[in-house]
Amino acid sequence: DEDIPINKRGSGIKRLVLINFFRAEAERRQKENKNSSIIYAIEEPETSQHKKHQDLLISALINLSRQANTQVIITTHSANVVKSLGHDNIRLVISDEHNYKEVRKVEKQILPSPSLNEINYLAFGDISEEFHNELYGYLQEKAIDESPNNSTEKDFDAWLQAKGCLQQKTWIRIKKDGTRSINNVTIQTYVRNHYHHPENTLNVKYTQTELEDSLQKMTEIAKCLL
């Protein structure tokens, strides 16, 4: 673009050019020997890439993997990359205390599409607000399928109670006119509100144990709905 030489470009563009150079070289060698197979092994292809470039690159790698005698292996820490793949495309490499490595296939668990937050939860027991937020939204969609009224916080919180969640927290809400209201809610809604309304400092933040218990209970509910 704009005649800017490669050596003046950022590391992301240089990485793209390098990846495509090796891709072109591998394709050339494959044409010379049609019986040969090619394995592309790329470490974190999303590094230093703009979101648009990430999407284009992953789409290209997926199409490349569909060619005959071709396999593409990448490592990634990107939630965006994980969501671009199917469960059949994702593997976990697990190491034990003896450094023995096992490659495991990622089976679909709860969320309809692959989620890095869910994978980290399954693989490492990683308790995150992000996965809690995803799971809360997923359950609310299921509740709305049962009744459109469950789109409101009050009715969905009642739905959670019907599934066994306890209404043990008090959430202080700041209304648009500046007044306040006090609402009894489940810990699931309490955590969700903290995540979505960081500007509200009237409520004490939940503990890590509360986050873990809330996530575990929602996981149990979600599995019953599958």
N, C-alpha and C positions, 0 to 999 in steps of 0.2 A: 504494500500500500504506500502511495505517495513517494515511491522510489527510495524508501529508507533502507539502507543496506542491512543485511542480517546481523552483522557484528554490532550494529547500533540498536538492535532490538532487545526487548526484555527477555528474561529467562523462559517465560511461558511460550513465546513465539519460537525461540530457538529449540525448545523441547519438541514442539509440534513438527518443526522441519526435520529434526533428527529422527523422530519416530517414523515419519513418512519416508525418509530416506531408507531406513532399514526395511520398511514394508516394501518399497519398490525393489530393493535389492533381493529380498526373499522371493518376491513374485518372479523376478527375472530368472533366478536360479531354479525355481520350480518349473518354469516353462522349458528350460534347458533339459531338465530331467523330470518328465511328467509322472514318474512313479514315486518321486520323493514326497515326503511329508514335511510340513512346516509347523513349528511351534513358536508362537510369538509370546515372549515372557516380558512383561512390562511392569515395573514397580511404580505404583501410584501415578497413573497417566494424567490424573486431574491436577497434579501439582502445578501451581502458578498459572492455572488456566482460568479465563473468564468463564462464567456460567454457560454462555452460548457456545464457547469452544469445547467445554466439557461435554455438552449434549451432542455436538457434532462428532467429537472424537469417539465417544462411547457407541454412538450409532454406527460409525464406521467399523469399529472393532467387532460389534455384534454381527454386522453383515459379513465381515471378513471370516468370522468363525463358522459361518454357514457354508463356506466354500469347501470343496472336496479336499481331503487330506490336510486340513488346516485346523489347528487348535490355538486358542488365545487364552493365556493365563495372565491375570493382573492381580495386584494387591491394591487395596484401597482403604482409606479412612473417611471416604466421602459418603454422606447420607444420600446425596443426589445420585451418585453412581449406583449405589445399592438399589435405589428405587427404579433405576432404569433397567434392572435385570429381573429375571424370574427366579423363583426359588430353586429351580433345577440348575441354575447357573452359579449358585453360591455355595462355597465350601468353607468350613471352619477348620483351621489347623490347630489342634489341641496338643499341648506339651504337658507331660506329667512330671513328677519330682525327679525322675531319672532321665529327663530330657527326651523321652520317647515321644515321637510325634504321630498323631493320628489325624487323618483327614475325614471329616464328617460332612455328610450332606445336610443342608439346611431344609428341614421339612416345614411346610406351612403350618403355623400354629394358630394364631388368632387373627391378626390384621390381614385384610385381603391382599395387600401387596407388600413386597419385602420392605422392612423398616430396619435401618441400622440400629435404632434404639431397641427394638424388640430382639434383634440378633444379639446385641451386647447383653441384654437381660438374660437371654437363654444361655449364652455361652459363658458369661463371666459373672452373672448375678448382679449386673450393673443397675442400680436403682436410680433412675433419672426422672426429673420433672418432665422432660420431653416425652418419654414413653408413657408416663402417667397421662399427659395431655392427649396423646394420640389415642390411648385406650379409652379415656373418658369420652372423647368425641365419637369413637366407634360404638360404644355402648349407647350413647344418646341416639345415634342413627338407628340402632336396633329398636330402641324404645319408641322412636317416632314411627317406625314401620308398624308397630302395634297400635299406636294412636298419635295423630298429629299434635294433640295437646301436650305431648311430652317434650315439645320443642322449648317450652319455658323451663327456666331453672327450677322453679318450685315443683312443677309436676314431674320433671325428670328426677329430682331429688326424692320425691315420693316413690317413684319407680325403683330407685336404688334401695330404698328402705324395704320395699316389697320383696326385693331379692336378697335381703339379709343384712344390708348395711345399716349401721346404727347412727342415729341423729344425735351425736354427742358434742358437736361444736357449735359455737355462736359466731356468726359473721356480721360485722357492723358494716352496713352499706351506706355510702354517701350518695344521696339523691342529687338530681340535676339542680334542684333549688337550694342545695347546700345543707339540707336537713339530713338527719341520720335515721336509719331503721335497723333494728336488731332482728336477725333471722336465725333460727335453729336449723342447722344443716348437717349433712353427713361429712365425715372427714374427706370423702372423695370430692365433694363440691367445694369444701374449704380449701383443699390443695389447688383445685382448678382455679378458684377465684384469686388466690395468691399469685398464681402463674400469669393470669390474664390482667390483673389489676395491681401491678407493683406500685402504682402511685398512691394506693390506699394503704396508709401506714398505721391505721387504727387497730389492725388485727395482728396479734403475735404470730410469727411464722411457725409453721408446723415443725415437728422434730423429724429427724431422719427415720426414726422408728415408725412414726405415724405415716410417713410417705411409703415406707416399705409395706406396712400392714394394709394401707389403702390400695396399693398396687396389687398386692397378693389377692385381696378380696375381689377386685375387678377382674383379675385374671381368672379366678374361679367362676365368676358369673359368665364371662365371655365363653369359657370352655363349655359351659352348660347350654349355651345358645347355639353352638356349632351343630 
